[in-house]
């Protein structure tokens, strides 16, 4: 179980790094609302990594701080950044579910209980990205629509009920 959680620590660290890179791209491209959104996402992923790290340390296992691969640094559009984010969140969800399956097989009730927060978190994260991507379908993809979407990102968390 400790190895699987260390793998999750690496996954969360990679997600934080990717969101930082996306935020940087958004900032360079002039999408200030999206840059702030992705920098906040990076902070959240870092927080998730720390939750796993503290959990392992608290059980007496060794939390391993991972090396991080370089994330993508350029995107073809603002919409592509959110598609990347949704795919990333879906991969994290699958990984969390795999951990839950492992806890059930090993009858590790404390880790099972610990992971319940992450299950709810992932539902919220996927919903958040899906909601943002729906904005492109609703408002369009022309420059004015993309500008409007970018501007709304500072308040999107409250619109979808994500509590951070």
Beta strands, then each sheet from edge to edge (+ up, - down):
end
